[in-house]
Amino acid sequence: MSPSASSGPPRLAVVGIPANRRVGLFQDAVRAAGLPAARTVSWREVLRGEAAFLPGETVRIDSPGEDDEVDRLLRGGDDPSRVEGSARWYARFTSAVRDVARAATAADAVLLDDPQDIAVLFDKRLCHGVLDSAGVPVPGSPTSGPDAYPVRGWGDVRRLMSDHRMPRVFVKPAHGSSASGVMALETAGPGRIRAATSVERDEQGRLFNSLRVRHCTTEREVATLVDALAPDGLHIERWLPKASQRGRVADLRVVVVAGRATHAVVRTSRSPMTNLHLGGARGDLDEVRAAVEAAGGSWSAALAVCERAANCFPGTLCVGVDLLPATGWRRFAVGEVNAFGDLLPRLTGLPGSGAEALDTYGAQVAAVLAGAPRGGGQFRYRRAAGPTSDERTGNDRVIDAS
């Protein structure tokens, strides 16, 4: 970055869907910080090869979701609710991100999101492998890393579950998001199968996302869904028993900005999927902190797990970490790390985070103003926390937050 570009307030640009709420919330944060509105570069421009940046701009890449035309260009087909096509979407999306990076580099602009980080974050197999190699606690998985055996269909899923002694697993599209195509699967002997999923099939056998979780209770039905999803790539993880709050299973989305956990929301559900759009509800964060402390654990250490996960992606300013609390609220694992996991409107920052009065977008703007991208695009922060210890069960790693 040139010396002239590094002096004075940053000039911001955002790659996104111009009318989308994500871009709107980011622009609100930019204006609240007293900066000129960020220049918006649309994903349609990017996909048409027309994206251009100005010298010295600081460029934020946001989600290409919630735009039917962009989804058609990335995935193919005309129905964004279809599940199939995620491998094509991934290939075209990561190629487009690399195009953004080349254009930004040519203009001597600064990227807040590293293209290689994004490529890993949008492949659950690669992301799991990176986290596991770095010692971050994750559920056990036979499909972790770039050299894992590919899952070609239901036969592979059954074999891997048996070989790795995993009677309860999550089967996830490798490139899915928002629980699209996810199946929570449990077996109890030959022919005894139950799966929860939001995927539905029409009369032509096409797969669609639904806003409700339904149950499959026959092997034939489960096998049909898995075989239809497998060509796009599948990831398998052990289904870890999670803690509960008021009779509902619970996990947390923790936003990490410039290496520091700044925001957290509790997600609770009566189904295995806690996503809010699938009927999940926000839980009580104060109750979670109290439960962790009552169990002899450390809330600070739990947040440090999320920061360790984020530090695996040092070229990316902000990620959303899905933190899975084990039964008893003392041990934690990381389920996923999300490149665009910051859409938590009106949520202000955690006490002691430095973002107490800011939403997730305001925290990112504050980090940029504090000079976060001026160190070669490396966003690192280390929280001073008490010692943590890894405990392995099979090929699972969980962390004891004590």
N, C-alpha and C positions, 0 to 999 in steps of 0.2 A: 504494500500500500504506500502511496506517495506521501511525503511529509505534508503537502498542502491538504491532502484528503483527510489526514488524521488530526488536523487542527479544527477547533470549533465544533459546534453541535453536529451530529451525524445527519446526513441526508438519507432518509429511509425509502426503501421500495419493498413492496410485498407482491409475491407471486401467488395468486389465488383466484377465487371466483368473485368478481367485483361486487355483486349484490348479496353475497353470502354473509351470514351473521358473524362468521369468524373474522373476515376482513373488516366488517363494521366494528366489532369489539376491539380489534387491534387499532383501528383508526381512532376510536374513542380514547384509547390509552395514549396514543401519540399526541393527540390534541391536549389531553389532560396534563401531559408533561411539558406543554408549552412549545411543542415542535410543529413545524408545518406538516400538513397531511402527507402520509407516505404515498409515493407514486405507485399506482396499482398496475401490475402487468398480469394480464389474464392468462389462464391456462389455455384458452383457445388460441391466443397469440403464440404461446410457447409451442403448441402442437402444430401450428401452421408454419413454424420456423421463423416467426416474426419478433421474437422477444429480443429486446435490447435494453442495456442499462447505461447509466451515466457514470462518468469517472468519479470514483470515490464513494459511490452509493453503498449503503449497508443494506443487504438484500435478505429478506426473510421469505422462506418457502413455506406456504401453507397448503392445506389439503385441497385436492382437486375434486372432492366429493360434492354431492348435492347439485350437480349440473348434468342434465340428461345428455346434452350434446358432448360434453367432455367425456362422460362415461362411455358414450357410444364410440368416440374416437379411441379411447383406451382399451375398452373391452371388446368392441364389436357387438352387433345386435342392437336392438332398439328398446329393450326393457331393462332399466337399471335394477329392478328387483330380482333379476336372474342371478343365480349363484354361480353358474358355469362361466368360464372365461377368465378366472382370476390369474392364471399363468400368463395369458396374453396381456391382461391389464398390467401385471407386474413388469413384464418386459418393456412395454411401451412407456409406462410411467418412469421407470428407472432410466430409460434412454432419454426421456424428456428432462429429467432432473440433471443428467449429464450435459444436455444442451444448455440448460440454465447456467450451469457452472462454467461452461466454456465461454458463454456470452459475458458472464460476470468477470471472468478472468481477463478477457479481451478489453474490458472497460476499466480495469483496475478497480473493480468493486469488491466488497467484502461479503462473503456468504456467512449467514448465521446457521446454516444447515449443511453438513458435509455430505456430498453425494454417495460416498461409500457407506457412511453411517446409515443413510436412508435405505440403501440397497439391503443392508443387513437387517435393519429394523422391520422391513416389509417381507422378510422371509423368516418365519418362525423357527425353522430348523437352524438357520445360520445364527439367528439371535440367541437361541438357547445355547448353541455351542460356544459362542463368544462369552456369554455370562458364565457358563459352567467352567470354561478354561480359566476365567479370571477369579474363580472361587466364590462367585456370587451364589447364594442358595437358590436352587431351582428344583422343581419336581423332576424325578427321574424320567428319562426319555430314551427310547431306542432309535429315535430318528434325529438325534442332535448332531449338528455340525455338517460340514460340506461333504464328508465321506460316508454319511449314513446310508444304509441300504434303502432304496426307494420303496415306497408303499404303492403297489400296483393294484390293490383291490382288497376285498374283504378277507380273502385267504391270508394275505400278508398281515393284516391287522390281527386276526385270530392267532396266527403263529407267533407274532411278536408279543402279544399279551401273555401267551402261555410261556414262551421262552424266558421272559423277563418277570414272570410271576406278578403280573399286573391285572387283577380281575376287574379293576375299576380304572378307566382312563378317560381322558378327553381326546377326541379325534378332531383335529382342526385343519381346515384348508391352510396350506403353507403361507398363502398370500392374502388371507382374509382379514377383515376388520369388523368391529362392532358385532362380534359373535356370529358373523355371516357364515353359515354352513357348519358351525360347531356342533358336535355331538358329545354329550356326556353319557358314556357307555359303561354298563356294569353287567358282569356275567356271574352265574352261580351254578356252574356245571353244564353239561351238554344240554343244549336246547333252551336253557333258561337265560334269557337276555332281556334287558330293558335299556332303552336309550331315551334321553331327553334332547330335543333339538327344535330349532325354529325353522328348519327346512321343510317345505311342502312340495309334493309332486303333483303336476296336473295330469290330465288324461293322456297326454302325449309323452309323459315321462320326464318333462322338463322340470328343473328344480328352481324354486322361488324362495326368497326370504319372507318370513311372516313376522308379524309383531306379537305373536303368541308362541309360547313353548308348548309343544305337544310331545306325546310319548309313543314310542314304538316298542312293541312287546313280542315281536317274532323275529327270528334270525333272518328269514327271507326279506322282510321289510328293511332291516338294518343293512343287510348285505347289498340290497339294491341301491340304497342311498350311498353307501361307501364306494361301491363300484362306479357310481356316476360321478362322485367327487374326486376319485383318485387320479384321473388324468391331469388335473391341475396341480397335483402335489398335496400330500397330507403329512401332518406332524402329529405324533402321538406322545402324550404326557401322562404320567401317573396322576390319578385323581386323588389329591390330598384332602383328607377330612379337614374342613375349615371350622373356625370358631363361629359362634352364633351371637346375635344380639336380639333380645326379645323374641326368641323363637324362630328367627330367620338367619340363614347363613349369611356371613358377612365377609367382605374384603375391602380393600382401600385402593383408590386411585391417588397416587402421590405425584404431584408435579415438581420436577427438579429443574431449576433455572440456574445457569452458570455453576452447576455442580452442587447447588444447595437446595434441599427440600423446602419449598416455600408454601405449598398449598396441599391440602389433603381433604378428601371426601370419603365417607363411609358409604358403601353400597350394600344393601341387604336385599334378600329375595327368598321366596319359598321354593324356587327352582335352583338347579346348580349354576345357572347363568345369572349373574347379578347386574348385567347391563340395564341401565335405567330405561331404555326404550323397549325392553322386553318385560316390563312389569316390575323391575327393581325399584327400590326406594332409597332415598338418602337416610343414613342412620345418624346416630349421635356420636360425634367425634370425642366429646368430653367423656362419654361412657367408655369408649375404646381406650382412651388414655388411662382412665381409672382402672379398667380391667387389666391392662398390661402391668401397671404398677402393683395392683393387688396380687397378681400372679408371681410377683418377684422379678418382673422384667423391667426393661428400660425403654421408654418411648423414644428417647434420643437414639438409642441403639437401633431401634426399628427403622427410624428415618435414615440412619446411616447405611442400612442395607440398600435403600433406594438410591442413595447418593453413590454407593459403590457400583450399582447397576448403571447409573447415568455416566459415571466416569469411564465406562467401557466405550462410550461414544463421545470422545473429547472434542470433536469438531462440530458438535451440535449444541446450540445454546439451551434448548428446552426439550425435555421428554416427559411423558407421563408413564409412571411405573405402577403396574398392578401388583400390589403387595398382598400376599395370601397369609393370613394368620392361622396357625394351626389351632386345633382344639385346645382350649386352656389359655390362649392369648399370651403364650410365652415365647413361642417359636414362630419364625416367619420364613417365607420363601417368595421369590419373585416369579410371578406367572408370565408376564409379558412386559416389554418396554415399547411404548408407542411414540412414533415420531410426531403425531398430531393429537396428543392426549391432553391438551390444555383447554378444551372447551368446557369450562365450568363457570358459567355466567354468575356474576354477583358474589362469587366466593372470594373472601379476602384472606390474606396470608396468615400463616401459622405464627403464634407468639415466638418471638426471638428470631424469626426468619429474616427480618429486615424488610418484609413485604406486608406488614400487618394491615396497612390501609390500602393495599393494592390488590387488584384482581390478577389473574395469571398473565394477562397481556401487559398490564402495568408493570409487573415484576420484570418482564422481559425487556420492556423499554428502559426501565431503570438500570438493568444490567448493562445494556448498550451504552447508556449515558455514563455509567461508571467505568467504561472502557473495556468491557468484557471481550469484544471481538478484536481488540488491538494487540493481542499477543499471538498473532499468527493463526487466529481462529481456534485457539485451544481454550476450552472452557473448563476450568478445573477448580475445585474447592474441596477442602478436607475438613470435615466436622471433627472437633475434639469430642470424643466419646469414650465411654468406658470400654474395657476389653470385651470382645465377642468371641464365641467359640463355635466352630462347625461341628455338627453331629450328623453322621451319615447313617442312613437306614437303607440297605440295598444300594441302589445307585441314585438315591435321592440325597440332596443336601439341604438341610434347613439350618437356620441360625438361631441360637439361643440368645434372646435379647436381654441378657442379664449383665 
